[in-house]
């Protein structure tokens, strides 16, 4: 074990050297810290190859120390697989995810939460490639495990319901997606009622807004506009409420609660990046909600790059004219407008208008001109 920890510390020192050009004598050899450093390195321009090299060394060291059937080795495989996935090396990532899953199933048992997490990693890889038929049974297994271990109303179960609904929606299986999104919304609303800390309330309210918007989008895709509109109105009301403070509280109380809400949202962004990668719509949504909270707190310099990041991801994954791209366009345009940067705001508003017009054209064809109001 001491030999392994020394080897790990060598890898950590190498990663620090790459990032900062110096090595601290006090640097911890903790494996969790190593994982964090490698992931951070992978986000830096021009450092992806170094990150993969360090992760491959980590895998080799873990294999040498623990063997090829130990959860520690599986953890190293998952880290490297995540890097491969982020660099579009899907075939290599798939092999590692499958090998890690087999190890965890054998050592933990088929219904352990660690198995559900590994299944989810593989399912997301398939989903990212549009391999929905292969992703679906994996998501169903993840859902079954989490329902059994955590309970049917746990927020992590809600995450899986939305993920599975997304798979169905991408295949136009709306009748199967709808009950999942309704159940996910109910879980979010119940969580909002149970939480009593204000920062959690703000974050949970925003998650309810996301759930409302997801269900509304499902209805819109089917031309069920009368059902979509009240959900969209509720979502907008929640967002607007989150952006403005309550006058009944002191400025110090508000600052403390807002800071906590921002901290929670920042954690959600980090978790989304870790779980889904920085090219997934879930990561884009987390970034979008963080931008809203930054804007509420007057951190305007940080708002613009976040809205831009969310917009780029959504455009790449969904297409530049997808209805879900429109909110990012309008919020970014509003940032420019509020700064007097009208020349930059105008094309974004025009693009958002084009998307809206296309939605209205579809609506007219489905419902008739008299329903456009």
Helices and strands as residue ranges (DSSP letters): H 2-20, H 31-42, H 48-66, H 71-86, H 90-108, H 113-128, H 132-150, H 155-170, H 174-194, H 198-221, H 225-243, H 251-276, H 281-296, H 300-318, G 323-325, H 326-338, H 342-367, G 369-371
